[in-house]
Amino acid sequence: GEEEITYALNQKGGLITITRKMIINDDMRLVQKIVSRAPRAARRTLAKRCWTPFISNATYKGDSKAIFHADHGNLGSTAYGIASALAAKTAMAAQTEPDSGERLMLRPVTVAYPSELFGIVSNVNNFNPQAVDVDDGNSMFGFFKPEGLFENPFMTDATDWLMFADPNDIEILELAFLNGQQEPEMFIADQAAVGQMFVADKVQYKIRHEYECEVVDYRGCYKAVVAA
């Protein structure tokens, strides 16, 4: 089966204007600090754009329903814990291939969570009880590798959490760059007889990044929206 997903490229960027006077008086390397922050801001903007569809539960273009939806079998409502993590794992394994109905047996490799859930997420992954009864054990002990525990800076809801399958097993998000230019481009206008440098003794730095991302399959992701 096929599901059509379309999108158009998006352009991000900005201008940094620095006067000649600022450069002359810069004894604390403030200008260098200002300029060096531009690439970091570009990376953060790109990362935020990729995470926003999952955090906001945007519309999945394949069927015009929310990415996380009861009909998609990938939406929960329980706070993070051993039982809820296991339920998410089971739900992901139960996802089926379009048309054939065969189980995909996907396995989550990443759990993304806000800083407020750092303790419980770490404890669930590292807690190995000496249980008397096998039912009292932790079936999620050591399930995620350390790099699979992702404290997400863009998640501001203190109780929601996400799980993702290995992108090598199933495509989840597609990220495309114009002409394959993955790094942001930086330009400088500092010629004395041209533009703002000529008119007002101002050097201008321009940063540009052209890309877009789109969720291409909901089956490899799971979200719990937990009521406060």
Buried (B, 14 or more C-beta within 10 A) or exposed (E): EEEEBEEEEEEBBEEBEBBBEBEEEBEEEEBEEBBEEBBEBBEEBBEEBBBEBBBEBBBBBBEEBBBBBEEBBBBBEBBBBBEBBBBBBEBBBBBEEEEEEEEBEBBBBBBBBBEBBEEBBBEBBBBEEEEEEEEEBBEBEEBBEEEBBBBBEBBEEEBBBBBBBBEEEBBBBEEBBBEEEEEBEBEEBBEEEEBBBEEEBBBBBBBBBBBBBBBBBBBBBBBBBBEE
